[in-house]
Amino acid sequence: MKILSSKAALQLVIAEIQAHKKSIGFVPTMGALHEGHLALVKTAQKVCDRVVCSIFVNPTQFNNSQDLSSYPQTPERDIALLKEVNCDILFLPESPQEIYPDGVTSMEFDLGNIASVMEGAHRPGHFQGVATVLYHFFNLVQPNRVFMGEKDFQQVAVVRKLIVLMHAPIEVVCVPTQRAASGLALSSRNMRLSAQQQDEAVAIFDAMQYAKSNWQRFSPKSLMQHLIGFFDAIPDAKVEYIAFADADSLEGVLEWSDHQSVRVFVVVWFGDVRLIDNQLLF
Ligand code: AMP
């Protein structure tokens, strides 16, 4: 695996791949890798000639400085994992300045309604930061396909919109959420949970499964009350929001019958760790 820490080195390698007419798959991550990230790499390897993974804890997408400073970083382990799965290239920028030479700030994209609801409303500036870093990465890596996790479903929608705005010929591939045997979605943030919190956090999966099996019995409003109840008995858990949203527009759902496809979105804090998950209802 080639490990590149400068833009210039990356651009040389990309030019060489393109000269050989090989397709490029791109897996952007913030590191502290787990099987969820590796599933993206493995999916990319099936359909692309070369796979580029990036590890960059992007400052502009954090709306909370405490969250940024406590974000887990395990670079040696990440490199070993990527070598094990035979990733071709790791882009590991040596500093934020490498990506943001004019200062660490977000650009402003017209991302529309999909970026203003749910995570957009609860994490101001988050999606502009995500779009900004991916704008730079897409220009540098020039991938044919980008591989992203369904766990961050709204982020996938935002990236599709960014690609339209950029007029970039990049296909977005959404990879199913990888879960622990308990149902808990794998996340870099899980390593900051105590063993007890890891057990308790399974309530997120249980609530989503309940919603999937029972939505037809309830209105969205009363189902919501049932789902909030899954967390009432857990003193350490604090629901930030639970939402039912149209799977295409991400508009909020007042009546099931107004929508062809609906997903449930859950954000819950366990102690000072913010966990996010979602699932298709129908
Ligand atoms: P992150 O490092 O958390 O920014 O995530 C990098 C990419 O991995 C994003 O596209 C995430 O959606 C994806 N990802 C994170 N966790 C999982 C998971 N459990 N299953 C599948 N993809 C995931």
Residues whose N, C-alpha, C, O or C-beta is under 5 A from the ligand:
A	BS01	AMP	P28 T29 M30 G31 G36 H37 F147 M148 G149 E150 K151 D152 V175 P176 T177 Q178 A185 L186 S187
